[in-house]
Amino acid sequence: MSSPIIRTMQTADIDAVMIVENLSFSVPWSRDAFEAEICDNDLAHYLVIIVNNEIVGYGGCWIVIDEAHITNIAISPNFRGFGLGKILLDAMIEMAKGKGALSLTLEVRVSNTTAKRLYESCGFQASGVRRQYYSDNNEDALIMWLTKV
């Protein structure tokens, strides 16, 4: 596996991002949603991670004044377990910090132990629960914050 490359997501990347999205989530975002984020939302900032000339993951956040809200982050199932999620999340934190964010937040399924471990490894801490947040099964979401960026 070649060294990962991280860069800003472009509209030309959406087809590849949709593959990762559909493999990763039970209720995936639509192509239109990604296009709107990239083309029309000035608050949105997205990165892709590329290995062997293939987009294998992506992550996005909204930056509002001095807070960043991570909207989504995913790594293709075939590339999980190699530390790429941590590399991508670290890059997202640095990007948000560079754009003036002083803190970051996200929601994660309470059952997603792997993701929670990743976020905790980057300093995120649980701060609350959103009851029945996920529409596919009414699962609760754990709210996590990183306040010292």
C-alpha positions as CSV (number, residue, x, y, z in Angstrom):
1,M,0.0,0.0,0.0
2,S,1.4,3.4,-1.0
3,S,1.5,6.3,1.4
4,P,-1.8,8.0,1.7
5,I,-2.5,11.4,0.1
6,I,-5.0,13.8,1.6
7,R,-6.5,16.6,-0.4
8,T,-9.6,18.7,-0.6
9,M,-12.6,16.9,-2.1
10,Q,-13.6,18.1,-5.6
11,T,-16.9,17.5,-7.4
12,A,-15.1,15.1,-9.7
13,D,-14.5,12.9,-6.6
14,I,-18.1,12.4,-5.8
15,D,-18.6,9.2,-7.7
16,A,-15.7,7.6,-5.8
17,V,-16.9,9.1,-2.5
18,M,-20.4,7.6,-3.2
19,I,-18.9,4.1,-3.4
20,V,-17.3,4.6,0.1
21,E,-20.5,6.2,1.4
22,N,-22.7,3.3,0.2
23,L,-20.4,0.7,1.6
24,S,-20.2,2.5,5.0
25,F,-23.6,3.6,6.0
26,S,-27.1,2.1,6.3
27,V,-28.6,5.4,5.4
28,P,-26.1,6.9,2.9
29,W,-26.1,10.5,1.8
30,S,-27.2,11.1,-1.8
31,R,-25.0,12.4,-4.6
32,D,-27.0,15.6,-4.6
33,A,-26.2,16.1,-0.9
34,F,-22.5,15.9,-1.6
35,E,-22.8,18.2,-4.6
36,A,-24.6,20.7,-2.4
37,E,-22.0,20.5,0.3
38,I,-19.1,21.0,-2.2
39,C,-20.7,23.6,-4.5
40,D,-23.1,25.5,-2.4
41,N,-22.2,25.4,1.3
42,D,-19.6,27.9,2.3
43,L,-19.4,26.4,5.7
44,A,-18.6,22.9,4.4
45,H,-15.0,21.6,4.1
46,Y,-14.3,18.1,2.9
47,L,-11.2,16.0,2.4
48,V,-10.5,12.7,0.6
49,I,-7.8,10.2,1.4
50,I,-6.2,8.4,-1.6
51,V,-4.2,5.2,-1.5
52,N,-2.8,3.6,-4.7
53,N,-4.5,6.3,-6.8
54,E,-7.9,5.4,-5.4
55,I,-10.1,7.4,-3.1
56,V,-10.6,5.1,-0.1
57,G,-12.1,7.5,2.3
58,Y,-13.4,11.0,3.0
59,G,-14.4,13.3,5.8
60,G,-16.3,16.6,6.1
61,C,-17.2,19.2,8.6
62,W,-19.0,22.5,8.8
63,I,-17.0,25.4,10.4
64,V,-19.2,28.0,12.0
65,I,-17.3,30.8,13.6
66,D,-14.9,29.0,15.9
67,E,-16.6,25.5,16.1
68,A,-16.3,22.7,13.6
69,H,-19.0,20.0,13.4
70,I,-17.8,16.8,11.7
71,T,-20.7,15.8,9.5
72,N,-19.2,12.5,8.2
73,I,-16.1,10.4,8.0
74,A,-15.7,7.0,6.3
75,I,-13.0,4.6,5.1
76,S,-13.8,1.9,2.5
77,P,-14.2,-1.5,4.3
78,N,-11.2,-3.0,2.4
79,F,-8.9,-0.3,3.8
80,R,-10.0,-0.3,7.4
81,G,-7.6,-1.4,10.1
82,F,-4.6,0.3,8.6
83,G,-4.8,3.6,10.5
84,L,-6.2,5.6,7.6
85,G,-9.2,6.8,9.7
86,K,-6.8,8.3,12.3
87,I,-4.7,9.9,9.5
88,L,-7.8,11.4,8.0
89,L,-9.3,12.6,11.3
90,D,-5.9,14.2,12.3
91,A,-5.9,16.0,8.9
92,M,-9.5,17.2,9.5
93,I,-8.6,18.5,12.9
94,E,-5.6,20.4,11.5
95,M,-7.8,21.8,8.7
96,A,-10.4,23.0,11.1
97,K,-7.8,24.5,13.4
98,G,-6.2,26.3,10.4
99,K,-9.6,27.7,9.5
100,G,-10.1,29.1,13.0
101,A,-11.9,26.3,14.9
102,L,-11.2,26.2,18.6
103,S,-13.3,23.1,19.2
104,L,-14.8,20.2,17.2
105,T,-17.9,18.1,17.8
106,L,-19.6,15.1,16.2
107,E,-22.2,12.4,16.8
108,V,-21.5,8.7,16.7
109,R,-23.8,5.7,17.1
110,V,-23.6,4.5,20.7
111,S,-22.9,1.0,19.3
112,N,-20.0,2.0,17.1
113,T,-17.2,1.0,19.5
114,T,-14.5,1.3,16.8
115,A,-15.4,4.8,15.8
116,K,-15.7,5.9,19.5
117,R,-12.2,4.5,20.1
118,L,-10.8,6.5,17.1
119,Y,-12.4,9.7,18.3
120,E,-11.1,9.2,21.9
121,S,-7.6,8.5,20.6
122,C,-7.7,12.0,19.1
123,G,-8.9,13.6,22.3
124,F,-12.7,13.7,21.8
125,Q,-14.7,13.2,25.0
126,A,-18.4,12.1,25.4
127,S,-20.6,15.0,26.5
128,G,-24.2,13.9,26.0
129,V,-26.6,11.7,24.1
130,R,-29.1,12.5,21.3
131,R,-31.9,10.1,21.8
132,Q,-33.2,8.1,18.8
133,Y,-30.9,10.2,16.5
134,Y,-30.5,7.6,13.7
135,S,-33.6,7.2,11.5
136,D,-32.8,3.7,10.3
137,N,-33.2,2.1,13.8
138,N,-33.8,4.9,16.3
139,E,-30.3,4.3,17.8
140,D,-29.0,7.0,20.2
141,A,-26.0,9.1,19.2
142,L,-23.2,9.9,21.5
143,I,-22.2,13.6,21.3
144,M,-18.4,14.0,21.5
145,W,-16.3,17.2,21.7
146,L,-12.7,18.0,21.2
147,T,-12.2,21.3,23.0
148,K,-8.4,21.7,23.1
149,V,-7.4,21.9,19.4
